[in-house]
Amino acid sequence: MLKNPLQLRLKKLSEPQLQLFMLSLCERMAINFEFFALHTENKIAKDQYRNILNILWESLIVKNAQINYDKQLEKLEEIIPKQSDYDFYAVHPAIDACQALSEALHAKLTETWLDYALSISEISVQTVANVYLTEHNLEIDSIEVNNIESVKDEWDAQWEIFRVILEEPYSINLVKSLKKELFEIGESNIGLFLNKN
């Protein structure tokens, strides 16, 4: 497991704050799935992923929203790409994005927030590390992953999200503004950008 002091600090967050942290990381990783879906010309999968994520955001905005999380999980499982079906690297971050979204859904189903927040945090960092290791043809055991510059940047990004959530009073406006900011920035954890138009 990748280690960072942030993982201990997450215990300071309330249940709604942990959910906001999870969805903020999923929002950044969503671009990786959208990039993959666009390049495989799979608009249905792209839209389905975005719809599931938006439903999770809605659960933080609309009080007592009636959402069937089992059904959303089934829909997600339908669009998870099989690694063996593709010969280009983008499939790996796309699968990671699906794994993170799956963890967010399981958190809702089990009402287990901290463990799933930690898991999504690590998935996001591991995605970044794997890109570096692949680009440089390195094995994970041959390098201290937390010393990779892009991994440091990812931890910094997560720290910034954490600070905003911790320091701002939790409210629907905070949820909306953080979602809007992350969407408008439009940069994934591995530095991908997509045109939102």
Backbone torsions as a table, in degrees:
resi	resn	phi	psi	omega
1	MET	NA	134.5	176.8
2	LEU	-71.0	137.1	-173.9
3	LYS	-110.7	139.6	174.3
4	ASN	-159.8	143.9	179.1
5	PRO	-55.9	-23.6	177.9
6	LEU	-54.7	-36.8	-176.2
7	GLN	-61.6	-33.8	176.0
8	LEU	-74.9	-36.9	-176.9
9	ARG	-69.2	-25.0	-179.8
10	LEU	-58.6	-23.6	178.6
11	LYS	-63.1	-18.4	-179.8
12	LYS	-75.3	-16.8	-174.7
13	LEU	-83.6	145.3	174.6
14	SER	-75.6	173.0	179.9
15	GLU	-59.5	-48.3	177.2
16	PRO	-61.9	-37.1	179.0
17	GLN	-66.4	-39.3	177.2
18	LEU	-63.8	-39.6	177.3
19	GLN	-63.1	-40.5	178.7
20	LEU	-64.9	-39.8	177.2
21	PHE	-62.1	-46.4	-179.9
22	MET	-59.5	-47.9	-176.9
23	LEU	-68.9	-30.5	176.0
24	SER	-63.6	-41.6	177.3
25	LEU	-68.8	-40.0	177.7
26	CYS	-62.4	-38.0	179.1
27	GLU	-60.8	-40.4	178.6
28	ARG	-68.9	-37.9	-179.3
29	MET	-76.8	-20.9	-178.8
30	ALA	-57.3	-33.9	-179.1
31	ILE	-60.7	-33.9	178.8
32	ASN	-64.5	-39.6	177.4
33	PHE	-70.2	-41.8	-179.8
34	GLU	-62.6	-39.6	176.9
35	PHE	-59.9	-47.2	179.1
36	PHE	-62.4	-45.8	-177.7
37	ALA	-63.8	-39.0	178.2
38	LEU	-64.7	-41.0	-177.5
39	HIS	-76.8	-15.2	173.9
40	THR	-104.8	8.8	177.6
41	GLU	53.2	45.5	-179.7
42	ASN	-115.8	76.7	-177.5
43	LYS	-65.7	-32.8	-179.3
44	ILE	-61.9	-45.9	179.2
45	ALA	-64.5	-41.9	179.1
46	LYS	-58.6	-48.5	-178.6
47	ASP	-67.2	-36.6	-178.4
48	GLN	-67.4	-42.1	177.6
49	TYR	-60.3	-48.4	-178.6
50	ARG	-61.8	-39.1	-179.2
51	ASN	-64.6	-42.0	178.6
52	ILE	-62.5	-44.9	179.6
53	LEU	-63.8	-41.4	178.8
54	ASN	-63.8	-35.3	177.5
55	ILE	-63.8	-39.8	177.0
56	LEU	-65.3	-41.0	174.7
57	TRP	-60.1	-42.8	-179.3
58	GLU	-58.9	-34.4	-178.9
59	SER	-63.6	-22.4	177.5
60	LEU	-90.6	-15.4	-175.0
61	ILE	-102.0	-40.1	-177.5
62	VAL	-99.0	114.4	-178.2
63	LYS	-64.7	133.4	178.4
64	ASN	59.1	33.7	176.6
65	ALA	-61.3	134.0	-179.7
66	GLN	-88.3	102.0	-175.4
67	ILE	-127.5	130.6	176.4
68	ASN	-90.9	96.9	-175.6
69	TYR	-71.9	-29.2	174.5
70	ASP	-61.1	-43.1	179.5
71	LYS	-64.4	-40.7	178.2
72	GLN	-64.3	-36.5	177.8
73	LEU	-65.5	-40.0	177.0
74	GLU	-61.8	-42.2	179.3
75	LYS	-64.0	-38.9	178.4
76	LEU	-65.1	-43.9	-178.0
77	GLU	-60.9	-27.9	179.7
78	GLU	-67.6	-24.9	-173.2
79	ILE	-110.5	1.6	178.3
80	ILE	-68.6	120.9	-178.4
81	PRO	-71.9	150.5	174.2
82	LYS	-91.2	125.9	-177.2
83	GLN	-55.4	-39.7	-175.4
84	SER	-68.5	-14.7	-177.8
85	ASP	-85.3	-7.5	-173.8
86	TYR	-133.4	146.4	-177.3
87	ASP	-114.7	20.9	175.4
88	PHE	-126.4	152.9	-165.1
89	TYR	-65.4	-26.5	-174.2
90	ALA	-57.6	-19.2	179.4
91	VAL	-64.5	-31.6	-176.5
92	HIS	-67.6	-51.5	175.5
93	PRO	-62.4	-30.1	177.9
94	ALA	-65.7	-43.1	177.1
95	ILE	-63.5	-41.2	178.0
96	ASP	-61.4	-40.4	178.7
97	ALA	-62.3	-39.6	177.0
98	CYS	-66.5	-39.5	178.5
99	GLN	-62.3	-42.4	179.5
100	ALA	-63.7	-43.7	179.6
101	LEU	-65.9	-36.8	175.7
102	SER	-61.4	-41.9	178.2
103	GLU	-62.5	-39.4	178.6
104	ALA	-64.3	-38.3	177.6
105	LEU	-68.6	-41.1	177.8
106	HIS	-64.6	-34.3	176.2
107	ALA	-60.9	-42.4	178.0
108	LYS	-64.3	-42.6	-177.1
109	LEU	-66.7	-36.6	-175.1
110	THR	-101.7	-10.5	-174.8
111	GLU	54.0	41.5	176.8
112	THR	-114.3	103.1	-167.0
113	TRP	-94.6	-49.4	-172.8
114	LEU	-63.3	-47.8	-177.7
115	ASP	-59.9	-40.9	-179.4
116	TYR	-74.7	-32.2	174.5
117	ALA	-63.3	-42.2	176.9
118	LEU	-63.3	-40.4	-179.7
119	SER	-64.0	-46.0	-179.7
120	ILE	-64.9	-39.1	176.2
121	SER	-57.7	-46.5	-178.2
122	GLU	-69.4	-38.2	177.7
123	ILE	-58.2	-44.7	-178.2
124	SER	-63.5	-43.7	178.9
125	VAL	-66.7	-40.7	-179.0
126	GLN	-65.3	-35.2	175.7
127	THR	-58.8	-45.8	179.6
128	VAL	-62.9	-45.6	-179.4
129	ALA	-62.1	-40.9	-177.7
130	ASN	-65.2	-35.7	176.6
131	VAL	-61.4	-46.7	179.7
132	TYR	-61.8	-47.3	-177.5
133	LEU	-62.6	-38.5	179.2
134	THR	-68.9	-44.4	-179.8
135	GLU	-61.3	-33.1	-176.4
136	HIS	-103.9	8.1	176.8
137	ASN	52.8	50.4	-178.0
138	LEU	-115.6	152.7	172.0
139	GLU	-90.4	148.5	-175.9
140	ILE	-62.3	-29.8	-179.1
141	ASP	-77.1	-11.6	-173.9
142	SER	-92.2	1.2	-175.1
143	ILE	-149.8	147.0	174.0
144	GLU	-79.9	106.1	-170.4
145	VAL	-59.0	-38.7	-177.9
146	ASN	-68.7	-9.2	176.1
147	ASN	-89.3	-7.0	178.0
148	ILE	-69.6	132.0	-174.2
149	GLU	-59.7	-42.9	-179.0
150	SER	-67.4	-30.2	175.8
151	VAL	-69.5	-41.7	175.4
152	LYS	-58.5	-41.6	179.5
153	ASP	-62.9	-38.8	179.2
154	GLU	-66.4	-44.2	176.0
155	TRP	-59.6	-40.9	178.6
156	ASP	-61.0	-41.3	179.7
157	ALA	-64.1	-41.2	178.5
158	GLN	-67.4	-38.0	176.7
159	TRP	-60.9	-41.3	-178.7
160	GLU	-64.1	-42.9	176.5
161	ILE	-61.9	-44.3	179.0
162	PHE	-58.2	-45.9	-177.3
163	ARG	-63.0	-42.8	178.8
164	VAL	-59.7	-45.7	-178.3
165	ILE	-67.3	-38.5	-178.3
166	LEU	-71.5	-39.8	-171.2
167	GLU	-86.9	-26.9	180.0
168	GLU	-89.9	136.7	175.3
169	PRO	-58.0	132.7	-178.6
170	TYR	-66.3	130.5	179.9
171	SER	-160.1	166.3	175.8
172	ILE	-62.1	-36.1	178.7
173	ASN	-63.3	-37.8	177.1
174	LEU	-64.0	-44.3	178.8
175	VAL	-58.4	-49.5	-178.0
176	LYS	-62.7	-43.8	-175.9
177	SER	-69.3	-37.9	179.8
178	LEU	-69.6	-42.5	176.3
179	LYS	-59.5	-47.0	-179.0
180	LYS	-61.3	-43.7	-179.1
181	GLU	-63.6	-46.5	-179.3
182	LEU	-64.7	-40.1	179.9
183	PHE	-65.6	-42.4	-177.8
184	GLU	-71.7	-35.6	174.6
185	ILE	-60.6	-44.8	171.5
186	GLY	64.9	30.2	178.5
187	GLU	-114.8	132.3	179.4
188	SER	-83.5	173.8	-180.0
189	ASN	-65.8	-19.1	178.5
190	ILE	-107.0	15.9	172.5
191	GLY	84.3	16.6	175.9
192	LEU	-83.8	143.8	174.7
193	PHE	-123.2	143.6	173.8
194	LEU	-126.4	144.6	174.1
195	ASN	-70.8	121.9	-176.7
196	LYS	-86.0	-1.7	-178.7
197	ASN	-75.1	NA	NA
